[in-house]
Amino acid sequence: MLSRAQQILVKRAQREAGLSDAEYREALEVVSGCHSSTDASMTDRHCDLVLAYFEAIYWRKVDAGELQAACKPNAVFQQRRYWAQKNTRQESSRDRYAAASVTKTIADLEGALAALGFGAAYCASIRATVTEDRTDPRSLHVYKAALQRTLRAKQKKTQQFTELASVNSQPF
């Protein structure tokens, strides 16, 4: 389901593209299979597709002289092909946000392993073992999970070693 901000953005795009309610609903049906932006089955990908579709309609009308190009600083369609290029089939804005979050977590895990004495080469060997296709966005999640398992195991082993060393160092 779309967030309230996304629903508002879609409605603003409808107004800027000069679409009547009937044209708007028809476009939603064609692009997403939904009748309303509040439909529970509307996804982020649908929102991206609808905005790109409305953008094409808007610029076609501007080129035909039916609409004047927007001059407001917060206009939905400020530049041509913005929405069409922003969120492609390969990657949406939510995908980029999630990837940034995963990338930060991976960096933190690699740093924690480095603090235990396992450097970049060790992490690279883990990545090579668990990921077959580095272009697949899921490979980051697989690598993160492998790093988490490895870090837990290494921390447990280090803790056991520390406990054993303290037991052996006590006098009899």
Secondary structure as UniProt FT lines:
FT   HELIX           4..16
FT   TURN            17..18
FT   HELIX           21..32
FT   TURN            37..38
FT   TURN            40..41
FT   HELIX           44..63
FT   TURN            64..65
FT   TURN            73..74
FT   TURN            80..81
FT   HELIX           82..86
FT   HELIX           93..115
FT   TURN            116..117
FT   HELIX           120..130
FT   TURN            134..135
FT   HELIX           138..169
//
